[in-house]
Amino acid sequence: MDAGRVVVIGCGYVGLTTGACLARLGHDVTCCDVDGEKVAKLARGEVEIREPDLGELVSEGVAARSLRFTQDSARAVAVAEIVFLCLPTPMGADGAADMSAVETVAGEVRELLPRGAVVVTKSTVPVGTAMRLTRLLGREDVAVVSNPEFLREGFAVQDFLHPARVVVGAEEQQAAERVASLYEPLDARAMLIDPVSAELVKYAANGFLATKLSYVNDLAELCERTGGDIDVVTEGMKRDHRVAPSFLSAGPGWGGSCLPKDTAALLHTADAAGVEFPLLGAAVRANAHHQARVVRKVVDCCGGDVSGARIGLLGLTFKAGTGDLRDSPALAVARMLSDLGARLRGYDPTCAERSEVERIRCVADPYLAAEDADVVVLLTDWAEFAVLDWAKVAEVMRAPVLVDARNQLDPRALTREGMTWRGIGRTLR
């Protein structure tokens, strides 16, 4: 079913994916952004966001004229039937989501919206946003709907076109059905629920995933103290059908554009509602602890002092497959090492041409990152690290020591190549 003219305000990660995928589903989509240079590039089909298949979808939509880009949001909104707000909601100083961008745009479009239009929050927004936007718009003839995104970086297009769930929250059934109709070409039945529950779903999911990751890292520390192997333990967990197999990998802590701000926002919401949330609070504290544990491993490998030591970092983004550095655990580890006086040289496939990233000298080659290093730390498990010539890495290092914070590599193979290996929750047997 064609739901009519769709406008997407905000051409960031979520907005661009939403607009391009809705155009692929056959809808007439106009994407708006205040950045004129970005709009001009997108109008030519040029996509700078690193995301599989997204560039192709944008080019196809532009060529088919089902996807347009403009700075003139007023003109686009004036003829829109459904308006998606895909705007940043960063974490504020108190942990709450900063809603200023969403509220500013809502104020700007309030008088422009046609009678009967539907405003959809696609950004991750705090509980009660639909109610607050309804009051802010002050339009009885305009409905507000919550339709949270569940897009994984590196899999955004796949997740949109093959969703595990489509959540639509609204007080008005007709408005909910209009938004749900956008997804009819997909093999997914929409959950039509109340807006408060819809707003909570995204936070609830990310809070659970963050807790799961912290739990596994706690287990990894226990394995190190008792002689267990975290990879063996988690493999046993995965064979229990009650335990979903994802997010069971030990590592240098969690980060990215969603988990840190969403856990903070959920804790802020709980506190404002007078609800204690000790489990999630402990997960956040554990995350900082496990990032510091990686630093302690590096310090131990340097004889207890990294001041003046040369440390090579492999991987800087918060996970492989994306160019996103936001709240990357790799950068958290790097900051702590730098504060202790270490000299950092890093390599990441997406950062090779940047001269510096948070006190890290970036180089265009992983072997350059390892050259003359006292320790190399593998922080993001890019596939190319699994096929490096580790004998060459050992040869160019001052001391051939690797801290594998992702347990990506085979410790026995590394030992045969002349490397001393230390992992997370594992010992060399």
VEXDREN-2710 file (C-alpha; in Angstrom, 1 decimal):
% VEXDREN-2710
k/r/px/py/pz
1/MET/0.0/0.0/0.0
2/ASP/1.4/3.4/-0.9
3/ALA/1.0/5.6/2.2
4/GLY/1.4/8.8/0.1
5/ARG/4.2/11.4/0.2
6/VAL/6.8/10.6/2.9
7/VAL/9.2/13.2/4.2
8/VAL/12.3/12.3/6.3
9/ILE/13.8/15.1/8.2
10/GLY/17.5/14.4/9.0
11/CYS/19.9/12.6/6.6
12/GLY/22.1/11.0/9.1
13/TYR/22.6/7.3/9.6
14/VAL/19.0/6.5/10.6
15/GLY/17.3/9.1/8.3
16/LEU/19.2/8.1/5.2
17/THR/18.7/4.4/5.7
18/THR/15.0/5.0/6.4
19/GLY/14.5/7.2/3.3
20/ALA/16.4/5.0/0.9
21/CYS/14.7/1.8/2.1
22/LEU/11.2/3.3/2.0
23/ALA/11.9/4.4/-1.6
24/ARG/13.0/0.9/-2.4
25/LEU/9.6/-0.3/-1.0
26/GLY/7.8/1.9/-3.6
27/HIS/7.1/5.0/-1.6
28/ASP/7.6/8.6/-2.7
29/VAL/10.2/9.9/-0.4
30/THR/11.8/13.4/0.2
31/CYS/14.7/13.6/2.6
32/CYS/15.6/17.0/4.2
33/ASP/18.7/18.2/5.9
34/VAL/20.2/21.6/6.8
35/ASP/23.6/20.6/5.5
36/GLY/23.7/21.9/1.9
37/GLU/26.9/20.1/1.0
38/LYS/25.5/16.8/2.2
39/VAL/22.2/17.3/0.3
40/ALA/24.0/18.1/-2.9
41/LYS/26.2/15.0/-2.7
42/LEU/23.2/12.8/-1.8
43/ALA/21.2/14.3/-4.7
44/ARG/24.1/13.0/-7.0
45/GLY/23.9/9.6/-5.3
46/GLU/27.1/10.1/-3.3
47/VAL/27.0/8.5/0.2
48/GLU/29.8/9.0/2.6
49/ILE/28.3/6.8/5.4
50/ARG/30.1/3.4/5.5
51/GLU/27.2/1.0/5.3
52/PRO/26.8/-2.0/3.0
53/ASP/24.2/-1.6/0.2
54/LEU/23.2/1.9/1.3
55/GLY/25.0/3.7/-1.5
56/GLU/23.4/1.5/-4.1
57/LEU/19.9/2.1/-2.7
58/VAL/20.4/5.8/-2.7
59/SER/21.6/5.8/-6.3
60/GLU/18.7/3.6/-7.4
61/GLY/16.2/5.8/-5.7
62/VAL/17.6/9.0/-7.1
63/ALA/17.7/7.5/-10.6
64/ALA/14.1/6.3/-10.3
65/ARG/13.0/9.7/-8.9
66/SER/11.4/8.0/-5.9
67/LEU/14.0/9.5/-3.6
68/ARG/14.8/13.2/-3.5
69/PHE/17.0/15.4/-1.3
70/THR/16.5/19.0/-0.3
71/GLN/17.3/21.7/2.2
72/ASP/13.8/23.2/1.7
73/SER/12.0/21.2/4.5
74/ALA/9.2/23.7/4.6
75/ARG/8.2/23.1/1.0
76/ALA/8.5/19.3/1.5
77/VAL/6.5/19.2/4.7
78/ALA/3.7/21.4/3.3
79/VAL/2.7/18.5/1.0
80/ALA/3.6/15.6/3.2
81/GLU/1.3/12.9/4.5
82/ILE/3.8/11.2/6.8
83/VAL/6.8/13.0/8.3
84/PHE/9.6/11.0/9.9
85/LEU/11.8/12.8/12.5
86/CYS/15.3/11.2/12.2
87/LEU/17.2/13.7/14.3
88/PRO/20.1/13.3/16.8
89/THR/19.2/12.7/20.4
90/PRO/22.6/12.7/22.1
91/MET/23.2/12.1/25.8
92/GLY/23.0/15.3/27.9
93/ALA/25.2/16.1/30.9
94/ASP/22.6/14.5/33.2
95/GLY/22.3/11.3/31.2
96/ALA/19.0/12.3/29.7
97/ALA/18.5/12.4/25.9
98/ASP/19.0/15.9/24.5
99/MET/15.7/16.5/22.6
100/SER/16.5/20.0/21.4
101/ALA/16.9/19.1/17.7
102/VAL/13.6/17.2/17.7
103/GLU/11.7/19.9/19.5
104/THR/13.2/22.7/17.3
105/VAL/12.1/20.9/14.1
106/ALA/8.7/20.1/15.6
107/GLY/8.2/23.8/16.3
108/GLU/9.3/24.7/12.8
109/VAL/6.9/22.4/11.0
110/ARG/3.9/22.9/13.3
111/GLU/2.1/25.3/11.1
112/LEU/3.3/23.8/7.9
113/LEU/1.9/20.3/8.3
114/PRO/-1.2/19.6/6.1
115/ARG/-4.4/18.6/7.9
116/GLY/-4.4/14.8/8.6
117/ALA/-0.6/14.5/8.5
118/VAL/1.2/12.0/10.8
119/VAL/4.5/12.9/12.5
120/VAL/6.6/9.8/13.3
121/THR/9.5/9.7/15.7
122/LYS/12.1/7.3/14.3
123/SER/15.0/8.6/16.5
124/THR/15.4/6.9/19.9
125/VAL/13.5/9.2/22.1
126/PRO/12.6/9.2/25.8
127/VAL/9.4/7.9/27.3
128/GLY/6.6/10.4/27.0
129/THR/8.0/12.0/23.8
130/ALA/4.8/11.3/21.8
131/MET/2.7/13.0/24.4
132/ARG/5.1/16.0/24.6
133/LEU/5.2/16.4/20.8
134/THR/1.5/16.2/20.6
135/ARG/1.3/19.2/23.0
136/LEU/4.1/21.0/21.3
137/LEU/2.5/20.7/17.8
138/GLY/-0.9/21.7/19.3
139/ARG/-2.7/20.3/16.2
140/GLU/-5.7/18.1/16.9
141/ASP/-5.7/17.2/13.2
142/VAL/-2.1/15.8/13.3
143/ALA/-1.2/12.5/14.9
144/VAL/2.1/11.6/16.5
145/VAL/3.4/8.0/16.2
146/SER/6.4/6.3/17.7
147/ASN/8.2/3.9/15.3
148/PRO/11.6/3.1/16.8
149/GLU/14.5/1.9/14.7
150/PHE/16.4/-1.3/15.4
151/LEU/19.3/-0.9/12.9
152/ARG/22.7/-2.4/13.6
153/GLU/25.6/-0.6/12.1
154/GLY/27.0/-2.7/9.3
155/PHE/23.6/-4.4/8.8
156/ALA/21.2/-1.4/8.6
157/VAL/19.8/-2.0/5.2
158/GLN/19.4/-5.7/5.9
159/ASP/17.7/-5.0/9.2
160/PHE/15.3/-2.5/7.7
161/LEU/14.3/-4.7/4.8
162/HIS/14.2/-7.9/6.8
163/PRO/13.1/-6.7/10.3
164/ALA/12.9/-8.9/13.3
165/ARG/10.0/-6.6/14.4
166/VAL/8.2/-3.5/13.4
167/VAL/6.9/-1.5/16.4
168/VAL/4.3/1.2/15.9
169/GLY/3.0/3.1/18.9
170/ALA/0.1/5.5/18.8
171/GLU/-3.0/6.6/20.6
172/GLU/-5.0/6.7/17.3
173/GLN/-5.5/3.3/15.6
174/GLN/-5.9/4.9/12.2
175/ALA/-2.6/6.7/12.4
176/ALA/-0.8/3.6/13.6
177/GLU/-2.2/1.6/10.6
178/ARG/-1.1/4.3/8.2
179/VAL/2.5/4.0/9.4
180/ALA/2.3/0.2/9.6
181/SER/1.2/0.2/5.9
182/LEU/4.6/1.5/4.9
183/TYR/6.1/-1.8/5.8
184/GLU/3.4/-4.0/4.1
185/PRO/5.8/-5.1/1.3
186/LEU/8.0/-6.7/4.0
187/ASP/7.5/-10.1/5.6
188/ALA/6.9/-8.6/9.0
189/ARG/3.8/-8.1/11.0
190/ALA/3.8/-4.7/12.8
191/MET/3.2/-4.5/16.6
192/LEU/0.5/-1.8/17.1
193/ILE/0.9/-0.8/20.7
194/ASP/0.7/2.3/22.9
195/PRO/3.3/5.0/22.4
196/VAL/4.9/4.8/25.8
197/SER/5.6/1.0/25.4
198/ALA/6.9/1.7/21.9
199/GLU/9.3/4.3/23.2
200/LEU/10.5/1.9/25.9
201/VAL/11.1/-1.1/23.6
202/LYS/14.4/0.3/22.1
203/TYR/15.8/1.3/25.5
204/ALA/14.7/-2.0/27.0
205/ALA/16.5/-4.0/24.2
206/ASN/19.7/-2.0/24.3
207/GLY/19.8/-2.0/28.1
208/PHE/19.5/-5.8/28.1
209/LEU/22.2/-6.2/25.4
210/ALA/24.5/-4.0/27.4
211/THR/23.9/-6.0/30.5
212/LYS/24.5/-9.3/28.6
213/LEU/27.9/-8.0/27.4
214/SER/28.9/-6.9/30.9
215/TYR/27.9/-10.2/32.3
216/VAL/30.0/-12.1/29.8
217/ASN/33.0/-9.8/30.6
218/ASP/32.5/-10.5/34.3
219/LEU/32.6/-14.3/33.4
220/ALA/35.7/-13.7/31.4
221/GLU/37.4/-12.2/34.5
222/LEU/36.3/-15.1/36.6
223/CYS/37.7/-17.5/34.0
224/GLU/41.1/-15.8/34.2
225/ARG/41.1/-16.2/38.0
226/THR/40.0/-19.8/38.0
227/GLY/41.7/-21.2/34.9
228/GLY/38.5/-21.5/32.8
229/ASP/38.2/-20.6/29.1
230/ILE/35.5/-18.0/28.3
231/ASP/35.1/-19.2/24.7
232/VAL/34.4/-22.7/25.9
233/VAL/32.0/-21.4/28.6
234/THR/30.0/-19.2/26.2
235/GLU/29.9/-22.0/23.6
236/GLY/28.2/-24.1/26.3
237/MET/25.8/-21.3/27.0
238/LYS/24.9/-20.9/23.3
239/ARG/23.7/-24.5/23.1
240/ASP/21.0/-23.7/25.6
241/HIS/18.0/-22.7/23.6
242/ARG/16.9/-20.3/26.3
243/VAL/20.1/-18.2/25.9
244/ALA/20.3/-16.3/22.6
245/PRO/23.7/-16.8/21.1
246/SER/24.4/-13.2/20.1
247/PHE/26.2/-10.7/22.4
248/LEU/28.1/-13.5/24.2
249/SER/31.6/-12.5/23.1
250/ALA/34.1/-11.2/25.7
251/GLY/35.9/-8.0/24.7
252/PRO/37.1/-4.5/25.7
253/GLY/33.7/-3.4/26.8
254/TRP/30.7/-2.1/24.8
255/GLY/30.2/1.3/23.1
256/GLY/29.0/2.8/19.9
257/SER/26.3/5.4/19.2
258/CYS/23.5/3.6/21.0
259/LEU/24.3/1.5/24.0
260/PRO/26.0/4.1/26.1
261/LYS/23.4/6.9/25.6
262/ASP/20.5/4.5/25.7
263/THR/21.5/2.9/29.0
264/ALA/22.1/6.4/30.5
265/ALA/18.7/7.5/29.2
266/LEU/16.9/4.5/30.6
267/LEU/18.6/5.0/34.0
268/HIS/17.6/8.6/33.9
269/THR/14.0/7.7/33.1
270/ALA/13.9/5.1/35.9
271/ASP/15.3/7.6/38.4
272/ALA/12.7/10.3/37.3
273/ALA/10.0/7.7/37.8
274/GLY/11.3/6.7/41.3
275/VAL/12.3/3.3/40.1
276/GLU/15.6/1.7/41.2
277/PHE/17.4/-0.1/38.4
278/PRO/20.5/-1.6/40.1
279/LEU/21.1/-4.3/37.5
280/LEU/21.6/-1.8/34.6
281/GLY/23.6/0.5/36.8
282/ALA/25.9/-2.3/37.7
283/ALA/26.3/-3.2/34.0
284/VAL/27.4/0.4/33.2
285/ARG/29.9/0.3/36.0
286/ALA/31.2/-3.1/34.9
287/ASN/31.8/-1.8/31.4
288/ALA/34.2/0.9/32.7
289/HIS/35.9/-1.7/34.8
290/HIS/36.5/-4.1/31.9
291/GLN/37.9/-1.3/29.7
292/ALA/40.3/-0.5/32.5
293/ARG/41.2/-4.3/32.7
294/VAL/42.5/-4.2/29.1
295/VAL/44.7/-1.2/30.1
296/ARG/46.0/-3.2/33.1
297/LYS/46.9/-6.1/30.8
298/VAL/49.0/-3.7/28.7
299/VAL/50.6/-2.2/31.7
300/ASP/51.5/-5.7/33.0
301/CYS/53.0/-6.6/29.6
302/CYS/55.2/-3.5/29.9
303/GLY/56.5/-4.5/33.3
304/GLY/54.1/-2.3/35.3
305/ASP/54.8/1.1/33.6
306/VAL/53.7/2.3/30.2
307/SER/55.1/5.8/30.5
308/GLY/57.1/6.3/27.3
309/ALA/56.2/2.9/26.0
310/ARG/55.2/2.5/22.3
311/ILE/51.8/0.9/22.0
312/GLY/50.4/-0.2/18.6
313/LEU/46.6/-0.3/18.4
314/LEU/44.8/-2.4/15.8
315/GLY/41.2/-1.3/15.3
316/LEU/39.7/2.0/16.5
317/THR/36.0/1.9/15.6
318/PHE/33.5/0.5/18.1
319/LYS/33.0/-2.6/16.0
320/ALA/34.1/-4.0/12.7
321/GLY/32.2/-3.1/9.6
322/THR/31.6/0.5/10.5
323/GLY/33.5/3.8/10.4
324/ASP/31.8/4.9/13.7
325/LEU/34.2/6.1/16.4
326/ARG/31.5/7.3/18.8
327/ASP/32.0/6.0/22.3
328/SER/34.3/3.3/21.0
329/PRO/35.8/1.1/23.7
330/ALA/39.0/1.2/21.7
331/LEU/39.3/4.9/22.2
332/ALA/38.4/4.6/25.9
333/VAL/41.4/2.2/26.2
334/ALA/43.6/4.5/24.2
335/ARG/42.7/7.5/26.4
336/MET/43.6/5.7/29.5
337/LEU/46.9/4.5/28.0
338/SER/47.7/8.0/26.9
339/ASP/47.0/9.4/30.3
340/LEU/49.5/6.9/31.7
341/GLY/52.2/8.3/29.3
342/ALA/52.1/5.7/26.5
343/ARG/52.8/6.8/22.9
344/LEU/50.1/5.5/20.6
345/ARG/50.2/4.5/17.0
346/GLY/47.0/3.1/15.5
347/TYR/45.6/1.5/12.4
348/ASP/42.0/1.0/11.4
349/PRO/40.7/0.4/7.8
350/THR/38.4/3.5/8.1
351/CYS/40.8/5.8/9.8
352/ALA/44.0/5.2/7.9
353/GLU/44.0/8.7/6.3
354/ARG/43.3/10.6/9.5
355/SER/46.4/12.2/11.0
356/GLU/45.3/11.9/14.5
357/VAL/42.3/10.4/16.4
358/GLU/42.1/11.2/20.1
359/ARG/45.9/11.4/20.8
360/ILE/46.6/8.4/18.4
361/ARG/48.9/8.8/15.5
362/CYS/47.0/7.0/12.7
363/VAL/48.9/5.1/10.1
364/ALA/47.9/3.5/6.8
365/ASP/49.3/0.1/7.4
366/PRO/48.9/-2.4/10.4
367/TYR/52.6/-3.2/10.2
368/LEU/53.5/0.5/10.7
369/ALA/51.3/0.5/13.8
370/ALA/53.3/-2.5/15.2
371/GLU/56.7/-1.1/14.2
372/ASP/59.0/-0.7/17.3
373/ALA/56.0/-1.3/19.6
374/ASP/56.4/-2.7/23.1
375/VAL/52.9/-4.1/22.9
376/VAL/50.2/-4.4/20.2
377/VAL/46.6/-4.3/21.3
378/LEU/43.9/-5.7/19.0
379/LEU/40.8/-3.7/19.9
380/THR/38.4/-4.1/16.9
381/ASP/38.1/-7.5/15.2
382/TRP/38.4/-6.5/11.6
383/ALA/38.6/-9.6/9.4
384/GLU/42.0/-8.5/7.9
385/PHE/43.7/-8.8/11.3
386/ALA/43.1/-12.6/11.2
387/VAL/45.2/-12.9/8.0
388/LEU/48.1/-10.6/8.9
389/ASP/51.6/-12.0/8.6
390/TRP/52.1/-12.3/12.3
391/ALA/55.6/-13.4/12.0
392/LYS/56.3/-10.1/10.2
393/VAL/54.5/-8.3/13.0
394/ALA/56.7/-10.0/15.6
395/GLU/59.8/-9.1/13.6
396/VAL/59.0/-5.3/13.4
397/MET/58.0/-5.0/17.1
398/ARG/60.5/-4.0/19.8
399/ALA/58.9/-6.8/22.0
400/PRO/56.5/-9.2/20.2
401/VAL/53.6/-9.1/22.7
402/LEU/50.0/-9.0/21.7
403/VAL/47.0/-8.2/23.9
404/ASP/44.0/-9.7/21.9
405/ALA/41.1/-7.8/23.5
406/ARG/38.6/-9.5/21.1
407/ASN/39.9/-13.1/21.3
408/GLN/40.0/-13.0/17.5
409/LEU/43.2/-14.9/17.0
410/ASP/44.4/-18.5/17.6
411/PRO/46.9/-18.2/20.5
412/ARG/48.8/-21.3/19.5
413/ALA/49.3/-20.0/15.9
414/LEU/50.5/-16.7/17.3
415/THR/53.0/-18.4/19.6
416/ARG/54.4/-20.4/16.6
417/GLU/54.9/-17.0/14.8
418/GLY/57.0/-15.7/17.7
419/MET/54.3/-13.7/19.5
420/THR/53.5/-13.7/23.2
421/TRP/49.7/-13.7/23.4
422/ARG/47.3/-12.5/26.1
423/GLY/43.5/-12.7/25.6
424/ILE/40.3/-12.0/27.6
425/GLY/39.2/-14.8/29.8
426/ARG/41.5/-17.3/28.2
427/THR/44.9/-18.8/28.9
428/LEU/47.3/-20.4/26.6
429/ARG/47.1/-24.2/27.1
END
